Amino acid sequence: MRQLFTFIKKEFKHVFRDQKTLLLLFGLPIVQIILFGFALTNEIKDASLVVVDYSKDEATQKIIEKFRTNSSFKLEESILGTKEIEEAFKEGKVKMALIFPADFENDLIHENRASIQLIADATDPNTATTLVNHANTIIRDFRQELATGRPDHSIAIDTRNIYNPELKGTTNFVPGVMALVLLLICVLMTSVSIVKEKESGTMEILLVSPFNPFMVIIAKAVPYLLLSIVNLSVILFLSVYLLDMPINGSIALLFAVSILLIMTALSLGLLISNSTDSQQAAMLISLMGMLLPTMMFTGFLFPLENMPWPLQLVANVVPSKWYYIIVKDVMIKGLGFSAIWKETLILTGMTAFLLFVSIKKFKIRLS
């Protein structure tokens, strides 16, 4: 028994000496509970709402005030017409529009019926459905207040879901899965490429050969780039013909930005490969460092707007977030480069930075 306690004591000492083990034991659960506690919510808060009020009467002002005081909506400046609404939706500035026709209050009081139009951005069908339900509840409460002591008034709600009238879930998940698959696979594959050469001892041969050492990095990346393009083609083919996912924009533009994401992922994978000494460590960093952030901070599982602002800042350094925005704009909204140039510029900057750092960290001499 004394020997058993001695061995247990020895194992405790080994555990506490290993900082990586301590990080996995205590650091990972703390990070996960904080992230999941704040980020894993489907509750909608502060969704951007614009109002087009052609009536401008007391009744419309009361309804607008109810939307203003509801935590699900954040009332933006009122706009003038349908053209401005269309531009606001294309730019991703609003999630819903509330439109009052002319003579709203007059129709409601004298004819006991009136109409309201709701327009929702259905690129995320879950968010659109939730917002429409909240809006219906607010309007129903107003109608019940108005009907107190009076004849029942009818308010017809004309709901229009743009970009995804049928509220198909594929329009939300396909772009997210594309970002997840391309980023995770590319990072994982390239992260072990240089480490494999180190472990097998062939890196020494490559470094003493006439071959430029920096060409080793390019040679490691090119095969995975070409294979990832094939992978992308298969994903798009299955999305269109099996999942009935539309491609309303330019296919060439979609391939171009996808290749840019692949290059970003390859650069990140090479950086991990240059910074580690074992395939096991490289794979662990790739999986833990890419899988969780991509799923949490891309926006296809949980709305980023609902997260605390520190987590929203963290999401800005996740490449898949920007790619997800681009794919939705191109595939679903059918927009061109003028609508996605900012996100494309951010991905380009990430790629250049990661590639520069990975080359800098590449050791042309083995100690």
Buried (B, 14 or more C-beta within 10 A) or exposed (E): EEEEEEEEEEEEEEEEEEEEEEEEEEEEEEEEEEBEEBBEEEEBBBBBBBBBBEBEBEBBBEBBEBBEEBEBBBBBEEBEEEEBBEEBBBEBEBBBBBBBBEBBBEBBBEEBEBBBBBBBBBBBBBBBBBBBEBBBEBBEEBBEEBEEEEEEBEBEEEBEBBBBEEBBEBBBBBBBBBBBBBBBBBBBBBBBBBBBBBBEEEBEEBBEEEEEBEEBBEEBBEEBBEBBBEBBEEBBEEBBEEBEBBBEBBEEBBBBBBBBBBBBBBBBBBBBBBBBEEBEBBBBBBBEBBBBBBBBBBBBBBBBBBBEEEBBEBBEEBBBBBBBBBBBBBBBBBBEBEBBEEBBEBBBEBBEEBBEBBBEEBEEEEE
